[in-house]
Every structure is written in C-alpha cells, then in structure tokens.
C-alpha cells in the first residue's frame, strides 16, 4: 500500500510517500509559505518519480493543526480535491503529536506552537504518556513556573518565545518544526483503526475559533 503525507501547518511545507511503513521519499516545498504555488506540483512530481497515480494511493494524511490558518486551509482543500474522485481515505494528524514524533519521545514532552503576543498552542504529554489534547495557553509566570518544575523536553516554534521571556534552564530538544514524515506515527494508528475524516465536512483543528476581519477596501 502507498500512503501520501502532507505537511502545510507551518512555513516549511513537505510531502512524503510511504510504501507500507517505509518512507520512499520526502520532498520539501522551496521557500516559505509556498504551499499554494508548489503543493500540487510537488505531489505530481513525487508520484511521477515513483510511477504512481492517484488511484494507487491507499490513504492521504494531512497536518490537522494547530498552525498557520492559510497553510492548513490549503492542505485541507488540496487533500479533499485529491481524495474525492477516488474515495481515498483522508486522515488528519495532530501537529503537536508530529512534533513529539520528531523528538522521538512521547513522555514528558511539551510541544508549543507560536501564536500572537504571549499566546501559544500546544500539548503536554506527561511522564506516563497521558495528554489532554491540544490547547491554547497564555504564557504567564504561574503557568510557566509549573512547567519548569516538571522539566519537560521542549519542541515547537513557540519554544524561542518561551525561553526569551522566561529564561529558566529549559531542556530543549532543538526541534522547531515537524516534517511530513513525522505525521506517520499517528497516521498509521488511525489507518489501522479506520479513523477517517468525512471529506465533505472536514475542517482543520484551529484550536480557537477563526475570526476574519472585514476588508478595509
């Protein structure tokens, strides 16, 4: 079976092709936030290099968020268009869990994704592997002091903001972004349990409601 994994939740977009559990190739979209221009072309080139077409893909996995609103929308729109004609299963994968996979650790890991001002989106996986899922947090002294006491392994592009404003002796994994291949850990679990998205109603996990400002024109 062939699986296609798409990462568009941050500036560095990437695409991976797996055969069963083996990553055949991972390719990156050149430049920052070039998803709209390069995603479809990148997928087609990847499939061509492996002499595959859309009907040979058993399932598509995409980054579900949190992350860039525009990037997530582009990934979701492309995936729906790809999956719909062939009824290919669509699997949504958490960006914070992908970051955990990138650290090769799923215990006592704090993944935080930068948002506006002092806000971050993130997920805490405690030392027993338990989590309450992705949440929105505002960085303040009380919250951060509790984090520091537990000495987690940090990952995500929100780490730099955390360390700049709260310079404790943090344990930094140095992982800032997850790539498409890092989605596979959660993807294959959902594939095996048939946790597929409804292609018509699926929306990315923005964590918080999206408010669009009216045009000033």
Secondary structure, DSSP 8 states (H G I E B T S, - for coil): -EEEEEE-SSSS-EEEEEETTEEEEEEE-SSTT-HHHHHHHHHHHHHHHTT--GGGEEEEEEEEESS-HHHHHHHHHHHHHHHHTTT-EEEEEEHHHHHHHHHT--SSEEEEEE-STTEEEEEEE-TTS-----EEEE--HHHHHHHHHHT-EEESTTHHHHHHHS----EE-------GGGGHHHHHHHHHTT----TTT-----SS---------
